[in-house]
Amino acid sequence: MFTVDLFIIGAIGYFLINFAKKTKLALINESIEDVNHGLKSLKISFIIFGVVNILGLLSALLSIVVMF
């Protein structure tokens, strides 16, 4: 489970760093296309983060249901 957590943290970190690089490049070049690519990376990281949070919530709810 620990390696899965590290993988998820690494994936989210990669997409956030990728977003920062693309956004910085877009601001320097004043390119709307680069901004859109950066926002796509940010959206992917939020989707991954959301899925992980939902899975964690379901796991916690399942643990509570099993206790009762």
GIURDA-V50193 format. One record per backbone hydrogen bond with DSSP energy under -0.5 kcal/mol. CO is the residue of the C=O (numbers start at 0). NH is the residue of the N-H. If there is no record, write none. Layout:
CO:NH ; CO:NH
This chain:
0:4 ; 1:5 ; 2:6 ; 3:7 ; 4:8 ; 5:9 ; 6:10 ; 7:11 ; 8:12 ; 9:13 ; 10:14 ; 11:15 ; 12:16 ; 13:17 ; 14:18 ; 15:19 ; 16:20 ; 17:21 ; 18:22 ; 19:23 ; 20:24 ; 21:25 ; 22:26 ; 23:27 ; 24:28 ; 25:29 ; 25:30 ; 29:31 ; 30:34 ; 31:35 ; 32:36 ; 33:37 ; 34:38 ; 35:39 ; 36:40 ; 37:41 ; 38:42 ; 39:43 ; 40:44 ; 41:45 ; 42:46 ; 43:47 ; 44:48 ; 45:49 ; 46:50 ; 47:51 ; 48:52 ; 49:53 ; 50:54 ; 51:55 ; 52:56 ; 53:57 ; 54:58 ; 55:59 ; 56:60 ; 57:61 ; 58:62 ; 59:63 ; 60:64 ; 61:65 ; 62:66 ; 63:67
